[in-house]
Amino acid sequence: MKADIDIAQDASAQPIEKIAASLGLGREDVNLYGRYMAKVPLDVLRRYDGRPDGKLVLVTAITATKAGEGKTVTSIGLMQALGKLGVNVMGALREPSMGPVFGIKGGATGGGMSQVYPMWDIDLHFTGDIHAVSAAHNLLSAMLENHIAKGNELRIDATRVVWRKAIDTNCRELRNIVVGLGGRVEGGVPHESGFIISAASEISAVLALATSVADLRARLEDIVVAYNMDGEPVRARQLNCVGAMVLLLKDAISPNLVQTLEGQPVFVHGFPFANVAHGSNSLLATKYALKLADVVVTEGGFATDLGAEKFFDIVCRQGGFAPDCAVIVATIRALKMHGGACLEDVLECDSPDLDALDRGFANLDKHIENVRQYGVPVIVAINHFPTDADEEIEHVQAHCARLGVPCALSMVFAEGGEGGRELAQTVMEVLRTQGSEFRFLYDVDIPIRDKIRKIATEIYGADDVQYVGTAVRDIRAIELAGGEHLPICMAKTQMSLSDDPRLKGAPRGWTLTVREVLLSAGARFIVPLCGNIMLIPGLPSRPAAEHIDYTDEGRIIGLS
């Protein structure tokens, strides 16, 4: 089979005006970014406010392996398969971050015959949304540092500056730095700082959750950047640069319209990394996709403990909508890995091993239980690989049948929409016959520690939570700042249900460690940092960037 980039470059995509027309949008209703991408302005989308909502399908997964489970591939393939069934379908997916494209993970635009187009643009600069976030984030940082250096009228405590810098590149060397060297005139006031990856910026979350320009402005104003000498929060509005930040973000707030390889419309808008952010596409993209289509497929980053939990408890709470069903993507090789096989290299899990599968079912079962806690009907999609043995597939199907969970084999990577017919038919059957009784996991008005504990014990399977480092002081500061009623956005490894990436399956008898708790007042949530999670990834020993090139003939090589 050809490489993803070759499949994409050889595809015959439709002009984006034609995709827009399928949604009832004219040429004058969209702002073109080349031939195959466009933004749909908010004033155009608001024309559809009176329409009823379609059905919402959330795609999530079991706990990831380093190779990934094919959640985005499955999401896109499901859209294409629903299209083949004649369903008026649309996608709403988050934008990739450029950093991992050159690292180990690669892009986030699907793969094989189930991709969004043009993958090379979407994976890199796209329409500039993440660049705009980086610019707005770093403008706020510059204004903050300048204020401290130029008299510090707000009496900011330089040891409690919580607003760092942002970059959309994997740079471990920038995680912790010292700024302000060179003297007060040349360099400012020396203090510790660092970088986060742009998708983990609070501005990314603000942009993804804002419902209008006015809401965007209000959220930006509320961002806490530091604390003063009295321990009181200092907010972005006090630095008088929110207007300039809104200007930088004025285009980025509008959803981006692209298409699948088979011509289904997709809003790709919002940001990734459900391990360090909320990891969902934008609230606006989901809201208006539901107005424009009968069925909308969206995706929560990583597994149910991260992306799905945050989608349910943060996005649905702020957006006022609820999923009608959820698809959990599983692979045979990942289930065997969670059962103790091929722990070092999941790609070597190509020999049938029903015993390892049996042990690995604990991880799948926990993710099914997690979704059911929200009252949402669940479907398991087996993302098929050529190395999967027939007896292994049948073993997973029989296990799901015992749990009363519909299970479908998905071959969308190799066959596109045609390979997802079984999954699409299963989804439509569940939508027709099973009603969602959606409910939140917790009440936002309970204490912060109680909310954290509820997620840790009921979603992760922890026995308890311990607080180390500055976490207790951080929670007290958040309470004093009036943020105790906000939902929780946990930052935790995606490689385990626990905070230890080495613990596979469904670990028991462990305690979640919270080392720091951040207030994202603009995004309207609280971020506990758990275990050793970092807010900016590093590059692997052999970065993907080593294999990427652009030929003199205009052909892209190595992008995936």
C-alpha positions in Angstrom: 0.0 0.0 0.0 1.3 3.5 -0.8 2.4 5.9 1.9 -0.1 8.2 3.4 1.5 11.3 1.8 1.5 9.6 -1.7 -2.2 8.6 -1.3 -3.1 12.2 -0.4 -1.0 13.8 -3.2 -2.5 11.4 -5.8 -6.1 12.0 -4.6 -8.6 13.9 -6.8 -10.1 16.4 -4.3 -13.0 18.7 -5.0 -12.6 22.5 -4.9 -13.6 23.6 -1.5 -16.4 25.8 -3.0 -18.1 22.6 -4.1 -17.8 21.1 -0.5 -19.3 24.4 0.8 -22.1 24.2 -1.7 -23.1 20.8 -0.3 -23.7 22.5 3.0 -25.8 25.3 1.4 -22.9 27.8 1.5 -22.1 30.0 -1.5 -18.7 31.3 -2.7 -19.4 34.6 -0.9 -20.0 32.7 2.4 -16.5 31.4 2.8 -12.9 32.8 2.9 -10.7 30.7 0.8 -7.2 29.6 1.8 -6.0 28.2 -1.5 -8.1 25.7 -3.5 -8.9 23.2 -0.9 -9.3 25.0 2.4 -11.6 27.7 3.7 -12.8 29.5 6.8 -16.5 30.0 7.4 -17.1 33.3 9.2 -19.2 33.3 12.4 -21.9 35.7 10.9 -22.5 33.1 8.2 -22.8 30.2 10.6 -25.2 32.1 12.8 -27.8 32.0 10.0 -28.3 28.3 11.0 -29.0 28.9 14.7 -32.6 28.1 14.3 -32.0 24.6 12.8 -32.5 21.5 15.0 -29.3 19.6 15.9 -28.2 16.4 14.3 -26.9 13.3 16.1 -23.4 13.5 17.7 -21.0 10.6 17.7 -17.9 10.8 19.8 -14.9 8.6 18.8 -12.5 7.7 21.7 -10.2 4.8 22.3 -8.6 2.3 24.7 -5.3 3.4 26.3 -2.8 4.2 23.6 0.3 2.4 22.5 3.3 4.4 21.1 2.0 3.5 17.6 -1.5 4.9 18.3 -4.8 3.1 17.9 -6.1 4.8 14.7 -8.7 6.9 16.4 -8.6 9.7 13.7 -8.4 7.1 10.9 -11.5 5.5 12.3 -13.3 8.9 12.7 -12.6 9.8 9.1 -13.4 6.3 7.8 -16.7 6.4 9.7 -17.6 9.7 8.0 -16.9 8.2 4.7 -18.8 5.0 5.4 -21.8 7.0 6.6 -21.6 8.9 3.4 -21.8 5.6 1.4 -24.9 4.8 3.4 -26.5 8.0 2.1 -26.3 9.7 5.5 -26.0 13.5 5.6 -22.8 13.4 7.6 -20.1 15.9 8.6 -17.0 15.7 10.7 -15.7 18.0 13.5 -12.0 17.3 14.3 -9.3 19.1 16.1 -6.3 20.6 14.3 -2.9 18.9 14.5 0.0 20.4 16.3 3.1 20.9 14.1 5.5 19.8 16.8 4.7 16.1 16.8 4.7 15.9 13.0 8.5 16.3 13.2 8.8 14.1 16.3 7.5 10.6 16.9 3.8 10.7 16.5 3.5 12.1 13.0 0.5 14.0 11.8 -3.1 13.8 12.9 -5.1 13.8 9.7 -5.9 10.1 9.5 -4.1 7.6 7.3 -4.3 5.3 4.3 -7.6 5.7 2.5 -9.2 7.6 5.4 -7.6 11.0 5.5 -8.7 14.7 5.6 -7.4 16.7 2.6 -4.9 18.3 2.1 -3.0 16.5 4.9 0.3 18.3 4.3 -1.2 21.7 4.8 -3.4 20.7 7.7 -0.5 19.0 9.5 1.8 22.0 9.1 0.7 25.7 8.8 -2.9 25.1 7.8 -4.8 28.4 8.0 -2.5 29.8 10.7 -4.6 29.2 13.8 -1.9 27.8 15.9 0.5 30.5 14.7 -2.0 33.1 15.8 -2.3 31.4 19.2 1.5 31.5 19.6 1.6 35.2 18.6 -1.1 36.1 21.1 0.4 34.0 23.9 3.8 35.5 23.4 2.5 39.1 23.1 0.9 38.7 26.5 4.1 37.3 27.9 6.1 40.2 26.5 3.7 42.8 27.9 3.9 41.1 31.3 7.7 41.0 31.3 7.8 44.6 30.1 5.5 45.7 32.9 7.7 44.1 35.5 10.8 45.8 34.1 9.1 49.2 33.6 8.2 50.1 37.2 5.9 47.2 38.1 2.9 49.2 39.1 0.9 46.0 39.7 3.5 44.9 42.3 3.9 41.5 40.5 5.9 38.9 42.3 8.5 37.8 39.8 8.8 34.5 41.6 5.1 33.8 40.9 4.8 34.6 37.2 2.7 31.7 35.9 2.4 32.8 32.2 5.2 31.1 30.2 6.2 31.3 26.6 4.7 29.2 23.8 6.2 27.5 20.7 4.7 24.9 18.3 7.9 22.8 18.2 9.1 19.9 20.4 11.9 21.5 22.4 12.7 19.8 25.7 15.6 22.3 26.3 13.1 25.1 26.6 10.9 23.5 29.4 12.8 25.4 32.1 14.7 28.6 31.4 15.8 31.8 33.1 14.7 35.1 31.5 15.7 38.7 32.1 19.4 38.3 32.1 21.6 41.2 31.0 20.5 43.8 33.6 17.3 45.6 34.1 17.7 48.0 31.1 18.9 45.3 28.6 17.1 42.2 29.9 14.5 43.0 32.5 14.1 41.3 35.8 15.7 37.8 36.1 13.4 35.0 37.0 12.6 31.4 36.1 10.3 30.7 33.2 9.9 28.2 30.4 8.0 27.2 27.3 4.9 25.1 26.7 3.8 23.8 23.3 1.2 26.2 21.7 -1.6 23.6 21.7 -1.3 23.5 25.5 -1.6 27.3 25.8 -4.6 28.5 27.7 -5.3 30.7 24.6 -5.7 27.5 22.5 -8.4 26.4 25.0 -10.0 29.8 25.1 -10.2 29.9 21.3 -11.6 26.4 21.1 -14.3 27.1 23.8 -15.2 30.7 22.8 -18.7 31.2 21.3 -18.2 34.7 19.9 -15.7 37.5 19.6 -17.2 39.0 22.7 -16.8 35.7 24.6 -13.3 35.4 23.3 -12.4 38.9 24.6 -14.0 38.2 28.0 -12.1 34.9 28.4 -8.8 36.5 27.4 -9.4 39.3 30.0 -9.8 36.7 32.7 -6.5 34.9 32.1 -4.3 34.8 35.3 -0.7 35.6 34.3 0.9 36.1 37.8 0.3 36.9 41.4 1.2 40.1 43.2 3.1 40.6 46.4 -0.2 40.1 48.4 -0.9 36.8 46.7 -3.7 38.2 44.6 -4.1 37.1 40.9 -3.0 39.5 38.2 -5.1 39.1 35.0 -4.5 39.8 31.4 -7.0 42.7 31.4 -4.7 44.6 33.7 -1.9 44.7 31.1 -4.0 46.5 28.5 -3.2 44.2 25.6 -6.4 42.1 25.2 -7.6 44.2 22.3 -4.3 43.4 20.4 -4.7 39.7 21.3 -8.2 39.7 19.9 -6.9 41.3 16.7 -4.4 38.5 16.3 -7.1 35.9 16.8 -9.9 37.5 14.8 -9.6 35.0 11.9 -8.5 32.0 14.0 -11.9 31.9 15.7 -13.7 30.9 12.5 -13.9 27.2 11.8 -11.8 25.7 9.0 -13.7 23.7 6.3 -11.9 20.9 4.5 -12.9 17.4 3.1 -12.2 13.7 3.5 -10.7 11.8 0.6 -14.2 10.8 -0.4 -15.6 14.3 -0.3 -17.4 14.5 3.1 -17.2 18.0 4.6 -15.2 18.4 7.8 -14.6 21.3 10.2 -11.0 21.0 11.4 -10.8 23.5 14.2 -9.5 23.5 17.8 -6.5 21.8 19.3 -5.0 18.4 20.2 -3.2 17.0 23.3 -5.9 15.7 25.7 -3.0 14.7 28.0 -2.0 18.3 28.7 -5.0 20.2 27.3 -8.7 19.5 26.8 -7.9 18.0 23.4 -11.1 18.6 21.5 -12.1 20.5 18.4 -13.7 23.9 18.8 -17.1 24.3 20.4 -18.2 26.4 17.4 -17.2 23.7 15.0 -19.3 21.1 16.8 -22.2 23.4 17.4 -22.6 24.3 13.7 -21.7 20.9 12.3 -24.7 19.7 14.3 -26.8 22.4 12.5 -25.5 21.5 9.0 -25.7 17.7 9.1 -27.9 14.9 10.4 -24.9 13.0 11.9 -21.7 14.6 13.2 -18.6 12.6 14.0 -16.1 14.2 16.4 -13.1 12.9 18.3 -11.8 13.2 21.9 -8.0 13.0 22.2 -6.4 9.8 23.4 -8.6 7.5 25.5 -11.8 7.7 27.6 -9.8 8.8 30.7 -8.5 11.9 28.9 -10.2 13.2 25.8 -13.7 11.6 26.4 -13.8 12.6 30.1 -12.9 16.2 29.2 -15.3 16.3 26.2 -18.1 15.2 28.5 -17.3 17.2 31.6 -15.9 20.4 30.0 -16.9 20.8 26.4 -20.5 19.4 26.7 -21.0 21.4 29.9 -19.8 24.7 28.2 -21.4 23.9 24.8 -24.8 22.7 26.0 -24.8 19.6 23.8 -24.5 15.8 24.5 -23.2 12.8 22.5 -25.8 10.3 21.3 -23.3 7.5 21.2 -19.6 6.8 21.6 -17.2 4.6 19.6 -14.2 3.1 21.4 -11.4 2.2 19.0 -9.4 -0.8 20.0 -6.6 -2.8 18.2 -5.7 -6.4 18.7 -2.1 -5.5 19.2 -2.9 -2.9 21.9 -5.1 -5.3 23.8 -2.3 -7.9 23.7 0.2 -5.3 24.9 -2.1 -4.4 27.9 -2.2 -8.2 28.6 1.6 -8.2 29.0 2.8 -9.1 25.5 5.3 -7.1 23.4 5.7 -4.4 26.0 8.8 -3.0 24.4 7.6 -2.8 20.8 3.9 -3.2 20.0 4.7 -3.5 16.3 6.0 -7.0 17.2 2.7 -8.2 18.5 1.9 -10.1 15.3 1.6 -13.6 16.7 -1.8 -14.9 17.9 -2.0 -14.8 21.7 -5.5 -15.4 23.1 -4.2 -15.5 26.7 -2.7 -12.0 26.4 -5.9 -10.8 24.8 -7.9 -12.1 27.8 -5.7 -10.2 30.2 -5.8 -7.1 28.0 -9.6 -7.0 28.1 -9.3 -5.3 31.5 -8.3 -2.1 29.8 -11.1 -2.3 27.2 -13.6 -3.1 30.0 -12.6 -0.1 32.0 -13.0 2.3 29.0 -16.4 0.8 28.3 -17.3 1.3 32.0 -16.1 4.9 31.8 -18.4 5.8 28.9 -21.3 4.0 30.5 -20.9 6.2 33.6 -22.0 9.1 31.5 -25.1 7.3 30.3 -23.9 7.2 26.7 -24.4 4.1 24.5 -21.1 2.6 23.5 -19.8 0.7 20.4 -16.4 -1.0 20.1 -14.6 -0.6 16.7 -11.8 -3.1 16.1 -9.3 -1.2 13.9 -8.1 -4.0 11.7 -4.4 -4.7 10.9 -3.2 -7.3 8.4 -1.5 -9.2 11.3 -4.7 -9.7 13.2 -5.7 -13.4 13.3 -9.3 -14.4 12.7 -9.5 -16.2 16.0 -8.3 -13.0 17.8 -11.0 -10.9 16.1 -13.6 -13.4 17.0 -12.3 -13.5 20.6 -12.8 -9.7 20.9 -16.2 -9.9 19.3 -17.3 -12.7 21.7 -16.1 -10.7 24.7 -18.0 -7.6 23.7 -21.1 -9.7 23.1 -20.9 -11.0 26.7 -20.8 -7.4 27.9 -23.8 -6.5 25.7 -21.7 -4.0 23.7 -22.0 -3.8 19.9 -18.7 -4.6 18.1 -17.8 -3.9 14.5 -14.7 -4.6 12.5 -13.2 -1.5 10.8 -11.0 -1.7 7.7 -11.1 1.9 6.8 -7.3 2.4 6.6 -7.0 0.0 3.7 -10.5 0.3 2.1 -11.8 3.8 3.0 -15.5 4.2 3.5 -16.3 0.8 2.0 -14.2 -0.8 4.8 -16.3 1.0 7.4 -19.8 -0.1 6.3 -20.2 -2.5 9.2 -19.2 0.2 11.7 -21.4 2.8 10.1 -24.4 0.4 10.1 -23.8 -0.4 13.8 -23.6 3.3 14.6 -26.9 4.0 12.8 -28.6 1.1 14.5 -27.5 2.3 17.9 -28.6 5.9 17.1 -32.0 4.5 16.1 -32.6 2.1 19.0 -30.7 3.4 22.0 -31.3 6.7 23.6 -28.5 8.6 25.4 -29.1 9.5 29.0 -26.2 11.8 29.3 -25.1 13.0 32.7 -21.9 14.7 34.0 -19.5 12.8 36.3 -19.5 15.5 39.0 -21.1 18.7 40.1 -18.8 21.7 39.6 -19.9 23.2 42.9 -18.2 20.5 45.0 -14.7 21.3 46.3 -11.7 21.1 44.0 -10.1 18.1 45.7 -13.4 16.2 45.6 -13.6 16.8 41.8 -10.1 15.6 41.3 -10.7 12.6 43.5 -13.8 11.6 41.7 -12.0 11.6 38.3 -9.1 9.7 39.8 -11.1 7.0 41.5 -14.0 6.6 39.2 -12.4 7.1 35.8 -8.7 6.2 36.4 -9.3 3.5 39.0 -7.0 5.0 41.6 -7.5 4.3 45.3 -6.7 7.9 46.4 -5.0 11.2 45.5 -1.8 12.6 47.1 -0.7 16.2 46.7 3.0 17.1 46.6 5.1 20.1 45.6 3.0 23.3 45.3 -0.3 21.6 44.7 -2.0 22.4 48.1 -0.9 26.0 47.9 -2.1 26.2 44.3 -5.5 25.0 45.2 -5.8 27.5 48.0 -4.8 30.3 45.6 -7.4 29.2 43.1 -10.1 29.2 45.8 -9.0 32.7 46.9 -9.3 33.8 43.3 -12.9 32.5 43.1 -12.1 29.6 40.8 -13.4 26.7 43.0 -16.5 26.2 40.9 -14.7 25.4 37.6 -14.5 21.9 36.1 -11.2 19.9 36.1 -8.9 19.4 33.1 -6.4 16.8 34.2 -2.9 16.7 32.7 -1.7 13.1 32.8 0.2 10.5 30.8 -1.8 9.0 27.9 0.2 5.8 28.1 -1.7 4.4 31.1 -5.0 4.8 33.0 -2.7 5.7 35.9 -0.1 8.5 36.2 2.7 6.0 35.6 3.2 5.2 31.8 4.6 1.8 32.8 1.4 0.5 34.3 -0.7 -1.2 31.6 -4.1 -2.8 31.6 -6.4 -1.5 34.4 -4.0 -0.9 37.3 -5.4 -1.3 40.9 -4.0 -0.3 44.3 -2.3 2.9 43.2 -2.5 6.6 44.2 -2.7 9.5 41.8 0.0 12.1 42.5 -0.8 15.8 41.8 2.3 18.0 41.9 0.9 21.4 40.7 -2.5 22.8 40.0 -3.0 25.6 37.5 -5.9 28.0 37.1 -7.1 28.5 33.5 -9.6 31.2 34.3 -10.1 32.2 30.7 -10.7 28.6 29.6 -12.9 28.2 32.6 -11.2 25.1 34.0 -8.6 24.0 36.5 -5.5 22.0 35.4 -3.9 19.5 37.9 -0.5 18.3 36.7 -0.2 14.6 37.6 2.9 12.4 37.8 5.7 13.5 35.5 3.7 15.0 32.7 5.4 17.8 30.7 3.6 20.6 28.9 6.0 20.5 26.0 7.3 17.2 24.5 10.8 16.5 23.4 12.1 14.9 20.2 12.9 11.2 20.0 16.3 9.7 19.2 15.3 9.6 15.5 12.9 12.4 14.8 10.5 12.1 11.9 12.0 15.3 10.6 15.0 13.3 9.4 12.9 11.6 6.7 10.8 14.6 5.5 11.7 16.4 2.3 10.3 18.4 -0.6 11.6 17.6 -4.1 12.5 20.1 -6.9 9.4 18.7 -8.7 7.1 19.8 -5.9 6.6 16.3 -4.3 6.4 15.9 -0.5 8.3 12.9 0.9 8.1 11.3 4.3 5.2 13.2 5.9 2.7 10.9 7.7 
